[in-house]
Amino acid sequence: MTTPTQLVNKILGRFFTFGLLSLSLSSCMVGPDYKIPETADTIKISSIVYPNVRFEQTDLSHWWNVFADEQLSILISRGEENNLDIKIAIARVKEARATLGSVDSGLYPTVDANGSIARGKESESLNPLATSSQTKYSLSADASWEIDLFGRIRRSIEAATADYQVSWEDHNHVLITIRAEIAANYLSYRSLQAQLETARKNIASQQEMLNLTQIRYDNGIATYLDVAQASRVLARTEADLPLLRIQLMQNITALSVLTSVPSDKLRQEMQVIQPVPLPATALTVGIPAERIRQRPDVKKAERQLAAQTARIGVATADLYPSFSLIGSLGIASLSTGDFLDSGSKVYGMGPSFTWNIFDMGRIRQNIAVQDARTEQALLNYELILLKAIKEVEDSLTGFHEQQERLKALDKSVAASLESLQMSTTLYKDGLTPFQDVLDSQRALLNAESSQDQATGDSAIQLVNLYKALAGGWKTTQESNNQLLSQ
């Protein structure tokens, strides 16, 4: 007596016997085998020597720690947990993994079970013997197995695997970008705080100068022109405050989007004025050529090239016939009593093939399409490499030159402060016109504002450097699995 389970097992046993025999013949894989381009081995970075920047092997997975700023670390941690762009990227990874599993299943047979109980009666006009109704009982299992003789399925798996890896590199790129944007907005916020405080300090100084000129005018020592000029300078500085507050709020709202934290909470947390954090003078930023090869956008472009190369093989396989094993095994009877008897068995099994012999023109054009797309993918990979080199060199130059600019502005602030003190003393003694005082005030405000801005720009340039060097992530299988389980 044959049970349904035994029935399915018989089908699978025979299919695997034929399948293994067929797979022994399926060593051929049409289409080109992928090779990593040699372009990445020829990366060359400018030989300019940057003082206080060491190119040595180092871990940049938590580069923001060089700023030693607790608030910055908290914001980046929130962004990692809450940022919606990162969550979208993780969802794309899950989609790509599921797609890979679906494509991979093409290597294995498919089995469908069917059963039915049908009662019916034929027309007596057509068949005089059909005088009564009948009940038919049937149970069957149908199976099919495509034998991948020319590698269509295996090339599809290669492409899906590379697409899955592309999704990971896209996630890594988003992660690096979000961390860098959080840091840049935070550093810009601290820089704007410093500029706002400088403006307020200068407003207080200019208010004192206005009071002085008013007293001198009231005593007939100065003209009203001095009072009007002092009022004009004070009002002009006060007009800068709203613009700075607008930019501060824009940084807060940007951080709110990046971290998914309400702006009111962020504004409350960062309302205490803190200086722009600057790292130690000497920095170790890794070896540029090695870091460029590890950039997610570079690895993503390389994996896209691998996927597209595999698709040439998928298209080429359509030139050849597709072989499958198909079979059906079941039982059918007109009564339940003899349903499981040997005489109720029905079966069929054998090979089949399909071949689009009258569609070769379309197939060859599709192969040409895939070839052209592969050429585009290779050129895109080379372009991404060039852009990566540009970003590294630009950020190295930008960080170095901002450091030099900051040194010069430090001297400018010191000289401007001394000039203001001297011109104020001379004005009080009646030895210099009031215009000299105004010029000195304006010069000091500009120098201090530029110094505050340059400090923030210098820190942001360092963030750009770490971003260009693919800092901010570390790939491990454990972390990948953890992300996918979220």
C-alpha positions as CSV (number, residue, x, y, z in Angstrom):
1,M,0.0,0.0,0.0
2,T,1.5,3.4,-1.1
3,T,1.1,6.4,1.2
4,P,1.2,10.0,-0.1
5,T,4.6,10.5,1.6
6,Q,6.0,7.4,-0.1
7,L,4.6,8.7,-3.4
8,V,6.5,12.0,-3.1
9,N,9.7,10.2,-2.0
10,K,9.6,8.0,-5.1
11,I,9.3,11.0,-7.4
12,L,12.2,12.8,-5.6
13,G,14.3,9.7,-5.6
14,R,14.0,9.1,-9.3
15,F,14.4,12.8,-10.1
16,F,17.6,13.0,-8.1
17,T,19.0,9.9,-9.9
18,F,18.4,11.5,-13.3
19,G,19.4,14.9,-12.0
20,L,22.8,13.9,-10.7
21,L,23.5,12.1,-14.0
22,S,22.6,15.3,-15.9
23,L,24.5,17.6,-13.6
24,S,27.6,15.6,-14.3
25,L,27.3,16.8,-17.9
26,S,26.6,20.4,-16.9
27,S,30.2,21.7,-16.4
28,C,29.8,24.1,-19.3
29,M,29.1,27.8,-18.4
30,V,28.7,30.1,-21.4
31,G,29.6,33.8,-21.1
32,P,32.8,35.5,-19.8
33,D,34.2,34.6,-16.4
34,Y,34.5,37.8,-14.3
35,K,37.9,39.2,-13.4
36,I,38.4,42.2,-11.1
37,P,39.7,45.1,-13.1
38,E,43.4,46.0,-12.6
39,T,42.6,49.7,-12.4
40,A,42.4,49.6,-8.6
41,D,46.0,48.5,-8.4
42,T,47.2,51.6,-10.2
43,I,45.8,54.2,-7.8
44,K,48.2,57.1,-7.3
45,I,47.8,59.9,-4.8
46,S,49.5,63.3,-5.1
47,S,53.0,63.1,-3.6
48,I,52.6,66.5,-1.7
49,V,53.8,66.2,1.8
50,Y,51.3,67.4,4.4
51,P,52.8,68.3,7.8
52,N,51.2,66.7,10.8
53,V,49.4,64.1,8.7
54,R,50.8,60.6,8.9
55,F,49.8,58.0,6.3
56,E,50.0,54.8,8.3
57,Q,47.8,51.8,8.9
58,T,45.0,52.7,11.4
59,D,41.4,52.0,12.3
60,L,39.1,54.7,11.1
61,S,35.8,52.9,12.1
62,H,35.2,55.4,14.9
63,W,37.1,58.5,13.5
64,W,34.8,60.9,15.4
65,N,36.6,60.0,18.6
66,V,39.5,62.2,17.6
67,F,37.3,65.2,18.5
68,A,36.8,63.9,22.0
69,D,33.3,65.4,22.1
70,E,30.7,63.5,24.0
71,Q,27.7,65.3,22.4
72,L,29.0,64.5,18.9
73,S,29.4,60.8,19.8
74,I,25.8,60.8,21.1
75,L,24.4,62.3,17.9
76,I,26.2,59.8,15.7
77,S,25.0,56.9,17.9
78,R,21.4,58.2,17.5
79,G,21.8,58.5,13.8
80,E,23.0,54.9,13.5
81,E,19.9,53.7,15.4
82,N,17.2,56.0,14.1
83,N,18.2,57.5,10.7
84,L,15.6,56.6,8.1
85,D,18.0,56.5,5.1
86,I,20.0,53.9,6.9
87,K,16.8,51.9,7.7
88,I,15.8,52.1,4.0
89,A,19.3,50.8,3.0
90,I,18.9,47.9,5.4
91,A,15.5,47.1,3.8
92,R,17.2,47.0,0.4
93,V,19.8,44.6,1.7
94,K,17.0,42.3,2.9
95,E,15.3,42.6,-0.5
96,A,18.5,41.7,-2.3
97,R,19.1,38.7,0.0
98,A,15.6,37.4,-0.6
99,T,16.0,37.8,-4.4
100,L,19.3,35.9,-4.2
101,G,17.5,33.1,-2.3
102,S,14.8,33.0,-5.0
103,V,17.3,32.8,-7.9
104,D,19.3,30.2,-6.0
105,S,16.2,27.9,-5.8
106,G,16.3,27.5,-9.6
107,L,19.1,24.9,-9.1
108,Y,16.7,22.5,-7.4
109,P,13.6,20.7,-8.5
110,T,10.0,21.9,-8.0
111,V,7.3,19.5,-6.8
112,D,3.6,20.3,-6.8
113,A,1.0,18.0,-5.1
114,N,-2.5,17.8,-6.4
115,G,-5.6,16.1,-5.2
116,S,-9.3,16.1,-6.1
117,I,-12.6,14.4,-5.5
118,A,-15.1,15.0,-8.4
119,R,-18.6,13.6,-8.9
120,G,-20.0,13.8,-12.4
121,K,-22.1,12.2,-15.1
122,E,-21.7,12.1,-18.9
123,S,-24.4,12.9,-21.4
124,E,-26.5,9.9,-22.2
125,S,-27.1,11.4,-25.7
126,L,-23.4,11.1,-26.3
127,N,-22.8,7.9,-24.4
128,P,-25.9,5.6,-23.9
129,L,-23.9,3.6,-21.3
130,A,-23.5,6.6,-19.1
131,T,-26.6,5.9,-17.0
132,S,-25.3,6.9,-13.6
133,S,-23.0,9.4,-12.0
134,Q,-19.5,8.6,-10.9
135,T,-17.1,9.8,-8.2
136,K,-13.4,10.1,-9.1
137,Y,-10.7,10.2,-6.5
138,S,-7.1,11.3,-7.5
139,L,-3.9,12.2,-5.8
140,S,-0.7,13.1,-7.7
141,A,2.7,14.8,-7.4
142,D,4.1,16.7,-10.4
143,A,7.8,17.6,-10.6
144,S,10.1,19.5,-12.9
145,W,13.9,20.1,-12.8
146,E,15.8,22.3,-15.2
147,I,19.2,20.9,-15.8
148,D,21.6,23.9,-16.0
149,L,23.8,22.5,-18.8
150,F,24.9,25.9,-20.1
151,G,25.0,27.8,-16.9
152,R,22.0,30.1,-17.3
153,I,20.9,29.5,-13.7
154,R,24.4,29.7,-12.2
155,R,25.2,32.9,-14.1
156,S,21.9,34.3,-12.7
157,I,23.0,33.3,-9.2
158,E,26.4,35.1,-9.8
159,A,24.5,38.2,-10.8
160,A,22.1,38.0,-7.9
161,T,25.0,37.5,-5.5
162,A,26.8,40.5,-6.8
163,D,23.6,42.5,-6.5
164,Y,23.3,41.4,-2.9
165,Q,26.9,42.7,-2.3
166,V,26.0,45.9,-4.1
167,S,23.2,46.5,-1.6
168,W,25.6,46.0,1.3
169,E,28.1,48.5,-0.2
170,D,25.2,50.9,-0.7
171,H,24.3,50.5,3.0
172,N,27.9,51.2,4.0
173,H,28.0,54.3,1.8
174,V,24.8,55.6,3.4
175,L,26.2,54.9,6.8
176,I,29.4,56.8,6.1
177,T,27.5,59.7,4.6
178,I,25.1,60.0,7.5
179,R,27.8,60.0,10.1
180,A,29.8,62.6,8.2
181,E,26.7,64.8,7.7
182,I,25.9,64.6,11.5
183,A,29.4,65.6,12.3
184,A,29.5,68.4,9.8
185,N,26.2,69.9,11.0
186,Y,27.3,69.6,14.6
187,L,30.6,71.3,14.0
188,S,29.0,74.0,12.0
189,Y,26.5,74.6,14.9
190,R,29.4,75.0,17.3
191,S,31.1,77.4,14.9
192,L,28.0,79.5,14.5
193,Q,27.6,79.6,18.3
194,A,31.1,81.0,18.5
195,Q,30.3,83.6,15.7
196,L,27.1,84.6,17.5
197,E,29.0,85.1,20.8
198,T,31.7,87.1,19.0
199,A,29.0,89.3,17.5
200,R,27.4,89.9,20.8
201,K,30.8,90.7,22.4
202,N,31.5,93.2,19.7
203,I,28.0,94.7,20.1
204,A,28.7,95.3,23.7
205,S,32.0,96.9,22.8
206,Q,30.4,99.1,20.1
207,Q,27.6,100.1,22.5
208,E,30.3,101.3,24.9
209,M,31.9,103.3,22.1
210,L,28.6,104.8,21.2
211,N,28.1,105.9,24.8
212,L,31.5,107.4,24.8
213,T,30.9,109.4,21.6
214,Q,27.6,110.5,23.0
215,I,29.2,111.8,26.2
216,R,32.0,113.5,24.2
217,Y,29.3,115.1,21.9
218,D,27.3,116.3,24.9
219,N,30.4,117.9,26.3
220,G,31.3,119.6,23.0
221,I,34.4,117.5,22.5
222,A,33.2,115.5,19.4
223,T,30.8,116.1,16.5
224,Y,27.5,114.4,16.0
225,L,29.1,112.7,13.0
226,D,31.0,110.5,15.5
227,V,27.7,109.6,17.2
228,A,26.0,108.8,13.9
229,Q,28.9,106.6,12.7
230,A,29.0,104.7,16.0
231,S,25.3,104.1,15.7
232,R,25.6,102.9,12.2
233,V,28.4,100.4,13.0
234,L,26.4,99.1,16.0
235,A,23.2,98.6,14.0
236,R,25.1,96.9,11.2
237,T,26.6,94.3,13.7
238,E,23.2,93.8,15.3
239,A,21.8,93.0,11.8
240,D,24.1,90.0,11.6
241,L,22.5,88.3,14.6
242,P,19.2,87.1,12.9
243,L,21.2,85.6,10.0
244,L,23.4,83.7,12.5
245,R,20.3,82.5,14.4
246,I,18.7,81.3,11.1
247,Q,21.7,79.2,10.3
248,L,21.8,77.8,13.9
249,M,18.2,76.7,13.5
250,Q,18.9,75.2,10.1
251,N,21.7,73.1,11.7
252,I,19.3,72.0,14.5
253,T,16.6,70.9,12.0
254,A,19.2,69.1,9.8
255,L,20.4,67.2,12.9
256,S,16.8,66.4,13.8
257,V,16.2,64.8,10.4
258,L,19.6,62.9,10.5
259,T,19.0,61.5,14.0
260,S,15.1,61.4,14.1
261,V,15.2,63.4,17.4
262,P,12.9,66.4,17.9
263,S,14.5,69.8,17.2
264,D,13.4,71.2,20.6
265,K,15.2,68.4,22.4
266,L,18.4,69.0,20.4
267,R,18.2,72.7,20.9
268,Q,17.9,72.2,24.7
269,E,20.8,69.8,24.8
270,M,23.1,72.1,22.9
271,Q,22.1,75.5,24.2
272,V,25.2,75.7,26.3
273,I,27.9,77.3,24.2
274,Q,30.9,74.9,23.6
275,P,34.0,75.6,21.5
276,V,34.5,73.9,18.2
277,P,36.3,70.6,19.1
278,L,39.6,70.3,17.4
279,P,41.8,67.1,17.3
280,A,45.4,66.8,18.2
281,T,47.9,68.5,15.9
282,A,49.3,65.2,14.5
283,L,46.8,62.9,12.8
284,T,47.1,59.4,11.4
285,V,44.6,59.0,8.5
286,G,45.5,55.6,7.0
287,I,47.1,54.8,3.6
288,P,45.2,56.6,0.9
289,A,45.5,54.0,-1.9
290,E,44.3,51.2,0.4
291,R,41.5,53.3,1.9
292,I,40.3,54.2,-1.6
293,R,40.0,50.6,-2.6
294,Q,37.9,50.1,0.6
295,R,35.5,52.9,-0.2
296,P,31.9,51.5,-0.5
297,D,31.2,53.5,-3.6
298,V,34.2,52.0,-5.3
299,K,33.4,48.4,-4.1
300,K,29.8,49.0,-5.2
301,A,30.8,50.0,-8.7
302,E,33.1,46.9,-8.9
303,R,30.2,44.6,-7.8
304,Q,27.9,46.2,-10.3
305,L,30.4,45.4,-13.0
306,A,30.6,41.7,-11.7
307,A,26.8,41.5,-11.8
308,Q,26.6,42.9,-15.3
309,T,29.3,40.5,-16.5
310,A,27.3,37.5,-15.3
311,R,24.2,38.8,-17.2
312,I,26.2,38.3,-20.4
313,G,26.3,34.6,-19.6
314,V,22.6,34.6,-18.8
315,A,21.8,36.1,-22.2
316,T,24.2,33.9,-24.0
317,A,22.6,30.7,-22.5
318,D,19.5,31.6,-24.5
319,L,21.3,30.6,-27.7
320,Y,21.3,27.0,-26.5
321,P,18.5,24.5,-25.7
322,S,17.1,24.3,-22.2
323,F,16.8,20.7,-20.8
324,S,14.4,19.7,-18.1
325,L,13.3,16.5,-16.3
326,I,9.5,16.4,-15.9
327,G,7.5,13.7,-14.2
328,S,4.2,12.9,-12.6
329,L,3.3,10.1,-10.2
330,G,-0.1,9.5,-8.6
331,I,-3.1,7.4,-7.9
332,A,-6.7,7.6,-9.2
333,S,-9.8,5.4,-8.8
334,L,-13.6,5.4,-8.8
335,S,-13.9,4.2,-5.2
336,T,-12.1,4.7,-2.0
337,G,-11.8,1.0,-1.5
338,D,-9.3,0.4,-4.3
339,F,-7.8,3.9,-4.1
340,L,-4.4,2.7,-2.8
341,D,-4.3,-0.5,-4.9
342,S,-1.4,-1.0,-7.3
343,G,-3.8,-0.9,-10.2
344,S,-4.7,2.7,-9.4
345,K,-1.3,4.1,-10.0
346,V,-0.6,6.6,-12.8
347,Y,2.8,8.0,-13.7
348,G,4.8,9.6,-16.4
349,M,8.5,10.7,-16.5
350,G,11.0,11.8,-19.0
351,P,13.3,14.6,-20.3
352,S,12.1,17.6,-22.3
353,F,13.8,20.5,-24.0
354,T,13.0,23.9,-25.5
355,W,15.1,25.8,-28.0
356,N,14.3,29.2,-29.4
357,I,15.8,28.4,-32.8
358,F,13.7,31.0,-34.6
359,D,14.5,33.8,-32.2
360,M,18.2,34.0,-32.6
361,G,18.3,37.5,-33.8
362,R,16.6,38.9,-30.7
363,I,18.8,36.8,-28.5
364,R,22.0,38.0,-30.2
365,Q,20.8,41.6,-29.9
366,N,20.2,41.1,-26.2
367,I,23.7,39.7,-25.8
368,A,25.0,42.9,-27.5
369,V,22.9,45.0,-25.1
370,Q,24.5,43.2,-22.1
371,D,28.0,43.7,-23.6
372,A,27.3,47.4,-23.9
373,R,26.0,47.6,-20.4
374,T,29.1,45.8,-19.1
375,E,31.3,48.3,-20.9
376,Q,29.3,51.1,-19.3
377,A,29.8,49.5,-15.9
378,L,33.5,49.2,-16.4
379,L,33.8,52.9,-17.4
380,N,31.6,53.8,-14.4
381,Y,33.9,51.9,-12.1
382,E,37.0,53.7,-13.5
383,L,35.1,57.1,-13.2
384,I,34.2,56.3,-9.5
385,L,37.9,55.6,-8.8
386,L,39.0,58.9,-10.3
387,K,36.4,60.8,-8.3
388,A,37.5,59.0,-5.2
389,I,41.1,60.0,-5.8
390,K,39.9,63.6,-6.4
391,E,37.9,63.7,-3.1
392,V,40.9,62.4,-1.1
393,E,43.3,64.9,-2.6
394,D,40.9,67.8,-2.3
395,S,40.2,67.0,1.4
396,L,43.9,66.6,2.2
397,T,44.6,69.9,0.6
398,G,41.5,71.5,2.2
399,F,42.4,70.4,5.7
400,H,46.0,71.5,5.4
401,E,45.2,74.9,3.9
402,Q,42.5,75.5,6.5
403,Q,45.0,74.8,9.2
404,E,47.3,77.4,7.6
405,R,44.5,79.9,7.3
406,L,43.6,79.4,11.0
407,K,47.2,80.2,12.0
408,A,47.1,83.4,10.0
409,L,43.7,84.4,11.4
410,D,45.0,83.9,15.0
411,K,47.7,86.5,14.2
412,S,45.2,88.8,12.6
413,V,42.9,88.7,15.6
414,A,45.8,89.5,18.0
415,A,46.9,92.4,15.8
416,S,43.4,93.7,15.3
417,L,42.8,93.7,19.1
418,E,46.0,95.6,19.7
419,S,45.1,98.1,17.0
420,L,41.7,98.7,18.5
421,Q,43.1,99.3,21.9
422,M,45.7,101.8,20.6
423,S,43.2,103.7,18.4
424,T,40.7,104.0,21.2
425,T,43.3,105.4,23.6
426,L,44.5,107.9,21.0
427,Y,40.9,108.9,20.2
428,K,40.2,109.6,23.9
429,D,43.4,111.7,24.0
430,G,42.2,113.6,20.9
431,L,45.2,112.4,18.8
432,T,43.4,110.4,16.1
433,P,40.0,110.7,14.4
434,F,37.1,108.5,15.3
435,Q,37.2,106.9,11.9
436,D,40.4,105.1,13.0
437,V,38.5,103.6,15.9
438,L,35.6,102.4,13.7
439,D,38.1,100.9,11.2
440,S,39.8,99.0,14.0
441,Q,36.5,97.8,15.4
442,R,35.4,96.6,12.0
443,A,38.7,94.8,11.4
444,L,38.5,93.1,14.8
445,L,35.0,91.9,14.2
446,N,35.8,90.6,10.7
447,A,39.0,88.9,12.0
448,E,37.3,87.2,15.0
449,S,34.3,86.1,12.9
450,S,36.6,84.7,10.2
451,Q,38.6,82.9,13.0
452,D,35.4,81.3,14.4
453,Q,34.3,80.3,10.9
454,A,37.7,79.0,10.0
455,T,37.9,76.9,13.1
456,G,34.6,75.2,12.1
457,D,35.7,74.8,8.5
458,S,39.0,73.2,9.6
459,A,37.1,70.6,11.7
460,I,34.6,70.0,8.8
461,Q,37.5,69.6,6.4
462,L,38.8,66.8,8.6
463,V,35.4,65.2,8.6
464,N,35.5,65.3,4.8
465,L,38.9,63.7,4.8
466,Y,37.7,60.8,6.9
467,K,34.7,60.4,4.7
468,A,36.8,60.4,1.6
469,L,39.0,57.7,3.2
470,A,36.0,55.5,3.9
471,G,36.1,56.1,7.6
472,G,33.1,55.2,9.7
473,W,32.4,51.5,9.1
474,K,33.8,48.1,9.7
475,T,32.4,45.1,7.8
476,T,32.0,41.8,9.8
477,Q,29.6,39.0,9.2
478,E,28.3,39.4,12.8
479,S,27.4,43.0,12.3
480,N,25.8,42.2,9.0
481,N,23.6,39.6,10.5
482,Q,22.7,41.9,13.4
483,L,21.6,44.6,11.0
484,L,19.5,42.2,9.0
485,S,17.7,41.0,12.1
486,Q,16.5,44.5,12.9
